[in-house]
Amino acid sequence: MNPLPSVTIGLVSASDRASSGVYADEGIPSLKDWLQKAVKNPIRFVEALIPDEQAVIENTLKKMADEDLCDLVFTTGGTGPAPRDITPEATLNVVDKEMPGFGEQMRQISLYYVPTAILSRQTAGIRGKCLIVNLPGRPKAIAETLGGVRGENGEIKVHGLFSAIPYCVDLIGGAFIETDESISKAFRPKQK
């Protein structure tokens, strides 16, 4: 039996085409796979595959934070400059505090791989005791932003987002998240 506390993580994929069955969603399966490798705690996932509709995204995020009591919610998709890309706006409308460093770090990581990273508008924020983070939609980009940039010998060149997420969740009153350090080492300046 795992002695670590259970963590509840919401996964939201905002995609008109995937939600209408035009193609299979890749964001949620990719996120689940990465998180199951990185997080040592038992995880309860709450999932939603929804269209790029601001009200639907906002209601989904509110439900996950307020009713499902997610410690953490990740969104994928809808963060570019196209007219229907409105996930950041929906996120900012429901959070109590914006956490701009997450978006800044995601763009920094992605610039190692593609120059179009500057077109990304990802952000993050806190609603109650829940951290909400917008991620890219592509599976490869999801893993890169969460895990960071590593050199040829595996040394960390740029920390991924997930190295800061467990401590942030601690600070806002969420579950204590332990990580597999070979995937992402959680940084906590203050130890419990």
ROFI-265847 format. One record per residue (C-alpha): x, y, z; residue number from 0. Coordinates in steps of 0.05 Angstrom, whole numbers, plus 5000, padded with zeros to 4 digits. Example, Ala and Ser with C-alpha at 12.3 -4.5 7.8 and 13.67 -1.06 7.14 Angstrom:
<nodes>
<node><xx>5246</xx><yy>4910</yy><zz>5156</zz><n>0</n></node>
<node><xx>5273</xx><yy>4979</yy><zz>5143</zz><n>1</n></node>
</nodes>
This chain:
<nodes>
<node><xx>5000</xx><yy>5000</yy><zz>5000</zz><n>0</n></node>
<node><xx>5026</xx><yy>5069</yy><zz>4982</zz><n>1</n></node>
<node><xx>5034</xx><yy>5111</yy><zz>5046</zz><n>2</n></node>
<node><xx>5034</xx><yy>5177</yy><zz>5006</zz><n>3</n></node>
<node><xx>4970</xx><yy>5217</yy><zz>5005</zz><n>4</n></node>
<node><xx>4927</xx><yy>5213</yy><zz>4943</zz><n>5</n></node>
<node><xx>4930</xx><yy>5272</yy><zz>4895</zz><n>6</n></node>
<node><xx>4872</xx><yy>5293</yy><zz>4851</zz><n>7</n></node>
<node><xx>4892</xx><yy>5319</yy><zz>4783</zz><n>8</n></node>
<node><xx>4845</xx><yy>5348</yy><zz>4731</zz><n>9</n></node>
<node><xx>4862</xx><yy>5340</yy><zz>4658</zz><n>10</n></node>
<node><xx>4826</xx><yy>5385</yy><zz>4608</zz><n>11</n></node>
<node><xx>4836</xx><yy>5381</yy><zz>4533</zz><n>12</n></node>
<node><xx>4805</xx><yy>5440</yy><zz>4496</zz><n>13</n></node>
<node><xx>4797</xx><yy>5421</yy><zz>4423</zz><n>14</n></node>
<node><xx>4738</xx><yy>5431</yy><zz>4376</zz><n>15</n></node>
<node><xx>4759</xx><yy>5375</yy><zz>4330</zz><n>16</n></node>
<node><xx>4779</xx><yy>5323</yy><zz>4383</zz><n>17</n></node>
<node><xx>4717</xx><yy>5336</yy><zz>4424</zz><n>18</n></node>
<node><xx>4673</xx><yy>5326</yy><zz>4363</zz><n>19</n></node>
<node><xx>4708</xx><yy>5261</yy><zz>4343</zz><n>20</n></node>
<node><xx>4745</xx><yy>5286</yy><zz>4282</zz><n>21</n></node>
<node><xx>4809</xx><yy>5257</yy><zz>4311</zz><n>22</n></node>
<node><xx>4831</xx><yy>5224</yy><zz>4376</zz><n>23</n></node>
<node><xx>4854</xx><yy>5269</yy><zz>4432</zz><n>24</n></node>
<node><xx>4928</xx><yy>5260</yy><zz>4447</zz><n>25</n></node>
<node><xx>4935</xx><yy>5312</yy><zz>4503</zz><n>26</n></node>
<node><xx>4901</xx><yy>5276</yy><zz>4560</zz><n>27</n></node>
<node><xx>4934</xx><yy>5207</yy><zz>4546</zz><n>28</n></node>
<node><xx>5002</xx><yy>5240</yy><zz>4541</zz><n>29</n></node>
<node><xx>4993</xx><yy>5279</yy><zz>4605</zz><n>30</n></node>
<node><xx>4968</xx><yy>5217</yy><zz>4643</zz><n>31</n></node>
<node><xx>5027</xx><yy>5177</yy><zz>4619</zz><n>32</n></node>
<node><xx>5078</xx><yy>5230</yy><zz>4640</zz><n>33</n></node>
<node><xx>5045</xx><yy>5242</yy><zz>4708</zz><n>34</n></node>
<node><xx>5040</xx><yy>5168</yy><zz>4724</zz><n>35</n></node>
<node><xx>5115</xx><yy>5163</yy><zz>4713</zz><n>36</n></node>
<node><xx>5133</xx><yy>5227</yy><zz>4750</zz><n>37</n></node>
<node><xx>5087</xx><yy>5226</yy><zz>4811</zz><n>38</n></node>
<node><xx>5097</xx><yy>5174</yy><zz>4866</zz><n>39</n></node>
<node><xx>5031</xx><yy>5188</yy><zz>4900</zz><n>40</n></node>
<node><xx>4967</xx><yy>5151</yy><zz>4882</zz><n>41</n></node>
<node><xx>4931</xx><yy>5195</yy><zz>4831</zz><n>42</n></node>
<node><xx>4857</xx><yy>5205</yy><zz>4820</zz><n>43</n></node>
<node><xx>4847</xx><yy>5235</yy><zz>4751</zz><n>44</n></node>
<node><xx>4787</xx><yy>5277</yy><zz>4732</zz><n>45</n></node>
<node><xx>4784</xx><yy>5285</yy><zz>4656</zz><n>46</n></node>
<node><xx>4746</xx><yy>5329</yy><zz>4607</zz><n>47</n></node>
<node><xx>4751</xx><yy>5332</yy><zz>4531</zz><n>48</n></node>
<node><xx>4715</xx><yy>5396</yy><zz>4512</zz><n>49</n></node>
<node><xx>4707</xx><yy>5445</yy><zz>4454</zz><n>50</n></node>
<node><xx>4744</xx><yy>5512</yy><zz>4450</zz><n>51</n></node>
<node><xx>4686</xx><yy>5550</yy><zz>4481</zz><n>52</n></node>
<node><xx>4705</xx><yy>5599</yy><zz>4535</zz><n>53</n></node>
<node><xx>4644</xx><yy>5588</yy><zz>4579</zz><n>54</n></node>
<node><xx>4653</xx><yy>5512</yy><zz>4575</zz><n>55</n></node>
<node><xx>4727</xx><yy>5517</yy><zz>4593</zz><n>56</n></node>
<node><xx>4711</xx><yy>5565</yy><zz>4651</zz><n>57</n></node>
<node><xx>4656</xx><yy>5520</yy><zz>4679</zz><n>58</n></node>
<node><xx>4700</xx><yy>5458</yy><zz>4673</zz><n>59</n></node>
<node><xx>4758</xx><yy>5491</yy><zz>4710</zz><n>60</n></node>
<node><xx>4711</xx><yy>5516</yy><zz>4765</zz><n>61</n></node>
<node><xx>4679</xx><yy>5448</yy><zz>4773</zz><n>62</n></node>
<node><xx>4747</xx><yy>5413</yy><zz>4778</zz><n>63</n></node>
<node><xx>4773</xx><yy>5463</yy><zz>4829</zz><n>64</n></node>
<node><xx>4710</xx><yy>5473</yy><zz>4870</zz><n>65</n></node>
<node><xx>4671</xx><yy>5408</yy><zz>4866</zz><n>66</n></node>
<node><xx>4721</xx><yy>5354</yy><zz>4846</zz><n>67</n></node>
<node><xx>4772</xx><yy>5386</yy><zz>4894</zz><n>68</n></node>
<node><xx>4830</xx><yy>5378</yy><zz>4847</zz><n>69</n></node>
<node><xx>4898</xx><yy>5396</yy><zz>4876</zz><n>70</n></node>
<node><xx>4922</xx><yy>5411</yy><zz>4807</zz><n>71</n></node>
<node><xx>4890</xx><yy>5420</yy><zz>4738</zz><n>72</n></node>
<node><xx>4927</xx><yy>5418</yy><zz>4672</zz><n>73</n></node>
<node><xx>4896</xx><yy>5443</yy><zz>4607</zz><n>74</n></node>
<node><xx>4923</xx><yy>5425</yy><zz>4538</zz><n>75</n></node>
<node><xx>4909</xx><yy>5463</yy><zz>4475</zz><n>76</n></node>
<node><xx>4878</xx><yy>5530</yy><zz>4458</zz><n>77</n></node>
<node><xx>4938</xx><yy>5573</yy><zz>4477</zz><n>78</n></node>
<node><xx>4961</xx><yy>5599</yy><zz>4410</zz><n>79</n></node>
<node><xx>4943</xx><yy>5663</yy><zz>4372</zz><n>80</n></node>
<node><xx>4886</xx><yy>5633</yy><zz>4330</zz><n>81</n></node>
<node><xx>4817</xx><yy>5664</yy><zz>4340</zz><n>82</n></node>
<node><xx>4789</xx><yy>5601</yy><zz>4375</zz><n>83</n></node>
<node><xx>4849</xx><yy>5595</yy><zz>4422</zz><n>84</n></node>
<node><xx>4819</xx><yy>5622</yy><zz>4487</zz><n>85</n></node>
<node><xx>4843</xx><yy>5576</yy><zz>4542</zz><n>86</n></node>
<node><xx>4887</xx><yy>5629</yy><zz>4575</zz><n>87</n></node>
<node><xx>4828</xx><yy>5679</yy><zz>4577</zz><n>88</n></node>
<node><xx>4783</xx><yy>5626</yy><zz>4607</zz><n>89</n></node>
<node><xx>4836</xx><yy>5608</yy><zz>4659</zz><n>90</n></node>
<node><xx>4848</xx><yy>5680</yy><zz>4679</zz><n>91</n></node>
<node><xx>4773</xx><yy>5691</yy><zz>4687</zz><n>92</n></node>
<node><xx>4768</xx><yy>5636</yy><zz>4740</zz><n>93</n></node>
<node><xx>4832</xx><yy>5643</yy><zz>4781</zz><n>94</n></node>
<node><xx>4842</xx><yy>5685</yy><zz>4844</zz><n>95</n></node>
<node><xx>4916</xx><yy>5696</yy><zz>4830</zz><n>96</n></node>
<node><xx>4955</xx><yy>5693</yy><zz>4765</zz><n>97</n></node>
<node><xx>5022</xx><yy>5657</yy><zz>4767</zz><n>98</n></node>
<node><xx>5058</xx><yy>5687</yy><zz>4706</zz><n>99</n></node>
<node><xx>5124</xx><yy>5652</yy><zz>4719</zz><n>100</n></node>
<node><xx>5095</xx><yy>5587</yy><zz>4693</zz><n>101</n></node>
<node><xx>5080</xx><yy>5615</yy><zz>4624</zz><n>102</n></node>
<node><xx>5148</xx><yy>5650</yy><zz>4622</zz><n>103</n></node>
<node><xx>5184</xx><yy>5584</yy><zz>4638</zz><n>104</n></node>
<node><xx>5144</xx><yy>5545</yy><zz>4587</zz><n>105</n></node>
<node><xx>5163</xx><yy>5593</yy><zz>4532</zz><n>106</n></node>
<node><xx>5236</xx><yy>5591</yy><zz>4556</zz><n>107</n></node>
<node><xx>5237</xx><yy>5515</yy><zz>4552</zz><n>108</n></node>
<node><xx>5201</xx><yy>5512</yy><zz>4485</zz><n>109</n></node>
<node><xx>5248</xx><yy>5562</yy><zz>4453</zz><n>110</n></node>
<node><xx>5302</xx><yy>5508</yy><zz>4458</zz><n>111</n></node>
<node><xx>5262</xx><yy>5468</yy><zz>4409</zz><n>112</n></node>
<node><xx>5221</xx><yy>5515</yy><zz>4364</zz><n>113</n></node>
<node><xx>5224</xx><yy>5590</yy><zz>4349</zz><n>114</n></node>
<node><xx>5148</xx><yy>5593</yy><zz>4347</zz><n>115</n></node>
<node><xx>5147</xx><yy>5584</yy><zz>4423</zz><n>116</n></node>
<node><xx>5139</xx><yy>5660</yy><zz>4428</zz><n>117</n></node>
<node><xx>5069</xx><yy>5652</yy><zz>4399</zz><n>118</n></node>
<node><xx>5047</xx><yy>5613</yy><zz>4460</zz><n>119</n></node>
<node><xx>5003</xx><yy>5648</yy><zz>4511</zz><n>120</n></node>
<node><xx>5003</xx><yy>5595</yy><zz>4566</zz><n>121</n></node>
<node><xx>4991</xx><yy>5619</yy><zz>4636</zz><n>122</n></node>
<node><xx>4975</xx><yy>5591</yy><zz>4705</zz><n>123</n></node>
<node><xx>4937</xx><yy>5612</yy><zz>4766</zz><n>124</n></node>
<node><xx>4908</xx><yy>5592</yy><zz>4833</zz><n>125</n></node>
<node><xx>4835</xx><yy>5581</yy><zz>4848</zz><n>126</n></node>
<node><xx>4825</xx><yy>5566</yy><zz>4922</zz><n>127</n></node>
<node><xx>4871</xx><yy>5507</yy><zz>4937</zz><n>128</n></node>
<node><xx>4879</xx><yy>5487</yy><zz>4864</zz><n>129</n></node>
<node><xx>4936</xx><yy>5505</yy><zz>4816</zz><n>130</n></node>
<node><xx>4912</xx><yy>5510</yy><zz>4744</zz><n>131</n></node>
<node><xx>4966</xx><yy>5507</yy><zz>4689</zz><n>132</n></node>
<node><xx>4957</xx><yy>5515</yy><zz>4614</zz><n>133</n></node>
<node><xx>5002</xx><yy>5468</yy><zz>4575</zz><n>134</n></node>
<node><xx>5015</xx><yy>5461</yy><zz>4500</zz><n>135</n></node>
<node><xx>4971</xx><yy>5413</yy><zz>4461</zz><n>136</n></node>
<node><xx>5025</xx><yy>5370</yy><zz>4428</zz><n>137</n></node>
<node><xx>5048</xx><yy>5308</yy><zz>4469</zz><n>138</n></node>
<node><xx>5122</xx><yy>5322</yy><zz>4456</zz><n>139</n></node>
<node><xx>5115</xx><yy>5394</yy><zz>4479</zz><n>140</n></node>
<node><xx>5076</xx><yy>5372</yy><zz>4541</zz><n>141</n></node>
<node><xx>5133</xx><yy>5327</yy><zz>4562</zz><n>142</n></node>
<node><xx>5185</xx><yy>5380</yy><zz>4546</zz><n>143</n></node>
<node><xx>5152</xx><yy>5435</yy><zz>4587</zz><n>144</n></node>
<node><xx>5138</xx><yy>5391</yy><zz>4647</zz><n>145</n></node>
<node><xx>5206</xx><yy>5357</yy><zz>4647</zz><n>146</n></node>
<node><xx>5251</xx><yy>5413</yy><zz>4622</zz><n>147</n></node>
<node><xx>5313</xx><yy>5413</yy><zz>4579</zz><n>148</n></node>
<node><xx>5368</xx><yy>5362</yy><zz>4591</zz><n>149</n></node>
<node><xx>5437</xx><yy>5357</yy><zz>4562</zz><n>150</n></node>
<node><xx>5468</xx><yy>5298</yy><zz>4527</zz><n>151</n></node>
<node><xx>5488</xx><yy>5267</yy><zz>4594</zz><n>152</n></node>
<node><xx>5420</xx><yy>5278</yy><zz>4626</zz><n>153</n></node>
<node><xx>5441</xx><yy>5340</yy><zz>4665</zz><n>154</n></node>
<node><xx>5387</xx><yy>5392</yy><zz>4673</zz><n>155</n></node>
<node><xx>5398</xx><yy>5454</yy><zz>4629</zz><n>156</n></node>
<node><xx>5331</xx><yy>5487</yy><zz>4642</zz><n>157</n></node>
<node><xx>5284</xx><yy>5463</yy><zz>4697</zz><n>158</n></node>
<node><xx>5215</xx><yy>5439</yy><zz>4675</zz><n>159</n></node>
<node><xx>5151</xx><yy>5465</yy><zz>4706</zz><n>160</n></node>
<node><xx>5140</xx><yy>5404</yy><zz>4748</zz><n>161</n></node>
<node><xx>5201</xx><yy>5417</yy><zz>4790</zz><n>162</n></node>
<node><xx>5164</xx><yy>5476</yy><zz>4821</zz><n>163</n></node>
<node><xx>5093</xx><yy>5449</yy><zz>4821</zz><n>164</n></node>
<node><xx>5095</xx><yy>5405</yy><zz>4883</zz><n>165</n></node>
<node><xx>5120</xx><yy>5462</yy><zz>4926</zz><n>166</n></node>
<node><xx>5067</xx><yy>5509</yy><zz>4898</zz><n>167</n></node>
<node><xx>5013</xx><yy>5458</yy><zz>4913</zz><n>168</n></node>
<node><xx>5042</xx><yy>5453</yy><zz>4985</zz><n>169</n></node>
<node><xx>5039</xx><yy>5528</yy><zz>4994</zz><n>170</n></node>
<node><xx>4966</xx><yy>5533</yy><zz>4974</zz><n>171</n></node>
<node><xx>4943</xx><yy>5476</yy><zz>5019</zz><n>172</n></node>
<node><xx>4940</xx><yy>5418</yy><zz>4970</zz><n>173</n></node>
<node><xx>4967</xx><yy>5347</yy><zz>4974</zz><n>174</n></node>
<node><xx>5041</xx><yy>5334</yy><zz>4988</zz><n>175</n></node>
<node><xx>5067</xx><yy>5309</yy><zz>4920</zz><n>176</n></node>
<node><xx>5128</xx><yy>5265</yy><zz>4916</zz><n>177</n></node>
<node><xx>5163</xx><yy>5256</yy><zz>4849</zz><n>178</n></node>
<node><xx>5208</xx><yy>5205</yy><zz>4815</zz><n>179</n></node>
<node><xx>5272</xx><yy>5246</yy><zz>4812</zz><n>180</n></node>
<node><xx>5294</xx><yy>5212</yy><zz>4748</zz><n>181</n></node>
<node><xx>5235</xx><yy>5245</yy><zz>4714</zz><n>182</n></node>
<node><xx>5228</xx><yy>5310</yy><zz>4752</zz><n>183</n></node>
<node><xx>5259</xx><yy>5329</yy><zz>4819</zz><n>184</n></node>
<node><xx>5212</xx><yy>5370</yy><zz>4862</zz><n>185</n></node>
<node><xx>5247</xx><yy>5431</yy><zz>4891</zz><n>186</n></node>
<node><xx>5225</xx><yy>5451</yy><zz>4961</zz><n>187</n></node>
<node><xx>5266</xx><yy>5505</yy><zz>4996</zz><n>188</n></node>
<node><xx>5230</xx><yy>5486</yy><zz>5061</zz><n>189</n></node>
<node><xx>5225</xx><yy>5412</yy><zz>5078</zz><n>190</n></node>
<node><xx>5165</xx><yy>5383</yy><zz>5115</zz><n>191</n></node>
</nodes>
